[in-house]
Amino acid sequence: MTGVQTCALPIYMNDLALRFSGVGKTYAGVAALSGFSLEVRRGEFFGLVGVNGAGKTTLIKCLLDFCDADAGAIEIFSTPHRMTAARARVAFLPERFNPPFYLTGRDFLQYMLRLYRAAYDEAGVARVFAALDLEPSALDRPARTYSKGMTQKLGLAACLLSGKDLYVLDEPTGGLDPKARALLKSELAALKRSGRTVFLTSHALADVAEMCDRMAVLHAGRLRFAGTPRELTGRFGARDLEQAFLSCIGG
């Protein structure tokens, strides 16, 4: 199967958080993205899935203007993504998050919240740390002493404290233990209840099935499916999302 399968629903432009239109990106003659088109609604919890090298991180880099797309257009809340005003409403966590090793947790959060133009509030920080099962003492420790899980939690805390309208999270549960994963899901659910939009990538298809309103399958730089997790499993008569995903990419 090579065609894109989607669920067609009427969407008004002012209802969109993200719009990708025919986005293409090539590295050294190899297409990382080919004609990628997708719309994400405001207030939607959206999951982007694919194997390693499918083009997920490249898409996020294009979205955030970390690299130039070779073709197509991207809009964030109906504003061209190259404009600074578009990205002012976005909080981002990269897949390989590494804070400056010499900063303490408090220094890092103060720095990030300054960039996000959000106030640093000790009580708010304490609440988010508790919500992510991160010890308050980590605020006074340099990042170089953090474990991988603590480092991930610090990055997530910065995003959650930003107060932005759109959260772009590249593998947000990476390095988290089961307790922390469950706590993070509760925090993300609170974002959704408040009307925020979450656009995440994940290799954990069970998490996508549990949390996401809709999802997209990206394979070899091309969009293979966009719709709800249930629609994907139903499309292929699969018993779960993993089997449906394999069928979708021709696995």
C-alpha positions in Angstrom: 0.0 0.0 0.0 1.4 3.4 -1.0 -1.5 5.8 -0.8 -2.2 8.1 2.1 -5.4 7.1 4.0 -7.1 9.9 6.0 -10.4 10.7 7.7 -11.8 13.7 5.9 -13.4 16.2 8.2 -14.2 19.9 7.5 -11.6 22.1 9.2 -11.7 25.9 9.3 -8.3 27.7 9.1 -8.7 29.4 12.5 -9.2 26.0 14.0 -5.7 24.8 13.0 -2.7 24.7 15.3 -0.4 23.3 12.6 -0.6 23.0 8.8 2.0 21.3 6.7 1.5 21.7 2.9 3.6 19.6 0.6 6.7 19.8 2.7 9.9 18.3 1.2 13.4 18.0 2.5 16.4 16.3 0.9 19.8 15.5 2.4 22.7 14.6 0.0 20.2 13.6 -2.7 18.1 11.4 -0.3 14.6 12.6 0.4 13.9 12.8 4.1 10.4 14.2 3.5 8.4 14.1 0.3 5.2 16.1 -0.2 4.2 15.9 3.4 0.8 17.5 4.1 -1.0 17.3 7.4 -3.3 19.5 9.6 -3.5 19.5 13.4 -6.4 21.1 15.1 -6.3 23.4 18.1 -6.7 21.6 21.4 -5.8 18.3 19.7 -3.5 15.6 21.1 -1.7 14.4 18.0 0.9 11.6 17.7 3.4 11.2 14.9 4.9 7.7 14.6 7.4 6.0 12.4 10.5 3.8 12.4 13.9 5.3 13.0 14.9 7.5 10.0 11.3 7.9 8.9 11.6 11.7 8.9 9.9 12.6 12.2 12.7 14.7 13.6 13.4 16.3 10.2 9.8 17.4 10.2 10.1 18.9 13.6 13.3 20.7 12.6 11.5 22.2 9.6 8.6 23.2 11.7 10.7 25.0 14.2 12.9 26.6 11.4 16.0 24.7 12.6 16.5 23.7 8.9 15.1 25.0 5.6 12.5 22.9 3.9 13.2 22.5 0.2 9.5 22.6 -0.7 6.1 23.4 0.7 4.8 25.6 3.5 4.3 25.3 7.2 1.9 27.4 9.4 1.6 27.6 13.1 -1.7 29.0 14.2 -2.2 30.3 10.6 1.2 32.2 10.7 4.1 31.2 8.4 6.6 29.2 10.5 9.5 31.3 9.5 8.1 34.3 11.3 9.2 34.7 14.9 5.7 35.4 16.0 4.6 31.9 15.0 7.1 30.2 17.3 6.4 32.5 20.2 3.4 30.3 21.1 5.4 27.0 21.1 7.2 25.0 23.8 9.7 22.4 22.5 11.4 19.3 24.0 14.0 17.7 21.7 14.5 13.9 21.6 18.2 14.2 22.8 17.7 16.8 25.5 20.9 17.9 27.2 20.8 21.0 29.4 24.1 22.9 29.9 26.0 20.7 32.3 27.2 23.6 34.5 23.8 25.0 35.2 21.8 24.0 38.3 18.2 23.0 37.8 17.0 26.3 39.0 19.4 28.2 36.7 18.2 26.2 33.7 14.5 26.8 34.5 15.0 30.5 35.1 16.9 30.8 31.8 14.3 28.8 29.8 11.4 30.7 31.3 13.1 34.0 30.4 13.3 32.7 26.8 9.6 31.7 27.0 8.8 35.1 28.4 7.1 33.4 31.4 7.6 34.3 35.1 9.7 32.0 37.3 7.5 31.1 40.3 9.0 28.9 43.0 5.6 27.5 44.0 4.8 26.6 40.4 8.2 24.9 40.0 7.6 22.9 43.2 4.2 21.8 41.9 5.6 20.6 38.6 8.6 18.9 40.2 6.2 17.0 42.5 3.9 16.2 39.5 6.9 14.6 37.7 8.4 12.9 40.8 11.5 15.1 40.7 13.1 15.9 44.1 13.2 19.6 45.0 16.8 19.2 45.9 17.5 18.8 42.1 17.0 22.6 41.7 20.3 23.3 43.5 22.3 20.5 41.8 24.2 21.0 38.5 22.7 19.2 35.5 25.9 17.1 35.2 24.9 15.2 38.3 21.4 14.3 36.9 20.5 10.8 35.7 19.0 10.4 32.3 15.5 10.3 33.8 16.1 13.4 35.9 17.4 15.2 32.9 14.3 14.4 30.9 12.0 15.5 33.7 13.9 18.8 33.9 13.2 19.4 30.2 9.6 18.5 30.6 9.3 20.8 33.6 10.5 23.7 31.5 7.9 23.0 28.8 5.1 22.5 31.3 5.9 25.8 33.1 6.0 27.8 29.8 2.3 28.3 29.6 2.4 28.0 25.8 -0.4 27.1 23.5 1.4 24.4 21.5 3.8 21.7 22.9 6.0 20.0 20.4 7.5 16.9 22.2 10.0 14.6 20.5 9.9 11.3 22.3 8.8 12.8 25.6 8.8 9.6 27.6 12.3 8.6 26.7 14.3 7.7 29.8 11.3 7.8 32.1 10.5 4.9 34.5 6.9 3.6 34.6 5.9 5.9 37.5 7.2 9.0 35.8 5.5 8.0 32.5 2.2 7.7 34.3 2.7 11.0 36.0 3.6 12.7 32.7 0.5 11.4 31.1 -1.6 13.0 33.9 0.2 16.4 33.3 -0.4 16.1 29.5 -4.1 15.3 30.1 -4.3 18.5 32.2 -2.8 20.5 29.3 -5.5 19.0 27.0 -8.3 19.9 29.4 -7.0 23.5 29.4 -7.3 23.6 25.6 -3.6 23.4 24.7 -2.4 21.5 21.7 0.2 18.7 21.9 2.1 17.4 18.9 4.4 14.5 19.9 6.5 11.7 18.4 6.7 8.4 20.0 7.9 4.8 19.5 5.5 3.7 22.2 2.4 2.9 20.2 0.5 1.9 23.4 0.9 5.5 24.6 -0.3 6.9 21.3 -3.4 4.6 21.4 -4.1 5.8 25.0 -3.4 9.5 24.7 -3.8 10.7 21.2 -7.0 11.9 19.5 -5.4 11.4 16.1 -2.2 10.1 14.7 -0.1 10.0 11.6 2.2 7.3 10.2 5.3 8.6 8.5 7.4 6.2 6.6 10.4 6.8 4.3 9.5 10.5 4.3 5.9 10.0 3.2 2.6 10.2 5.0 1.0 6.8 5.0 -2.0 7.4 7.3 -3.7 10.2 9.2 -6.7 9.5 11.5 -7.6 8.1 14.9 -5.8 5.1 16.4 -9.0 3.1 16.1 -9.4 4.0 12.5 -5.9 2.7 11.8 -6.5 -0.7 13.5 -9.9 -0.9 11.8 -8.4 -0.2 8.4 -6.2 -3.2 8.6 -8.4 -5.4 10.7 -5.5 -5.6 13.3 -5.8 -6.7 16.9 -3.8 -3.8 18.1 -2.0 -0.6 17.0 1.4 -2.3 16.6 0.1 -4.8 14.1 -1.8 -2.1 12.2 1.3 0.0 12.1 3.3 -2.8 10.6 0.6 -3.4 8.0 0.5 0.3 7.2 4.2 0.5 6.4 4.3 -2.8 4.6 6.1 -4.6 7.4 
